[in-house]
């Protein structure tokens, strides 16, 4: 994905904090918004269709043409679970 869309993607390395990695700071900021999708299998996971049915509360939006930040966790299952638990779950 990173190679296909280099101008629209960011590489974030788990374990390197936002003070040393600008892309980690951007990830943390993106997770604070309601327009972030995390691709990760979890018992509470929603489909994209489910996400589209969640009411969108943005008084400045004139339509439901939301833009999404898609977060793909890549690595071994052990690494992916650690990154999910460390960076994603705390803000959910």
N, C-alpha and C positions, 0 to 999 in steps of 0.2 A: 504494500500500500504506500509506504514511504517513497519507494522508487517511482511509483506511478504518478504520485501527486506531490512532488517535492516542495512546491510553493504553498500547499495547503495542509501539510502534515508536520508534526513535531515529534522528535524522538525524545522520550523521557526515560532515563535510566533509574530504576528502582534503587534505593539505598543512598542516593546522592540528593541531599536536601535542596530546598528552593534557594537557600543563600548561596549555593555553589552552582546551581543549574537553572538558568532562566526558564527552560522548558518545564521544569517541575513547578516553578511558581505559576506559570500559565495554566498547568494542569489543575493546580489547587484553586486558582481563580475560576476556571471553567466549571469545576465541581460545585461551586457556590451558586451557579446559575441553574435555572430550571430547564435549560435547553441542552443538557448533557446526557448522552446515552452511553452506557458502559456495556460492551459486549463481554459478558461473563456468565457462565451457567451457575445459577443459584436457585434455591428453592423459592425465593421471592421474585424471581425474574419475570418481567412482563414482555409480551411481544410488542413489536412496533405498533401494531394496530391498537393494542391496549393503551399504549402511550398516547396515541392520537386521540383517544376518547377521554383522556384526563382533561378536565377543564383548564383552559389557558387563561390566566389572569394577568393581562398586561394592558393597562389603560391606554398605552401609546400605540398599540398594534391596531391596525385597521382591518386586518384579516388574519386568518390562521396560517399564514405562510411562514411558519417558524423555520429558522435555520438551526441545525443541530451540531453540537460538538460531539463527534463519535470517538469514544475512547476504546482502543483495542489493546488488551493486555496480552503480550506475547512472551513466551518463555516456556520452561517446563511447567507441569502442573503445580509443582511445589513452589516455584518462583511466582507463578501467576496468583496462586492463593495468598502468598505472603504480600504481594503488591496490592491485591484487592483489599486484604484485611488492614494493611497499613495506611493506604492512601484513599481508598474509596469508601469503605464502610464507615469511618468516623464522620463523614459529612452527609451520609444518607439519612 
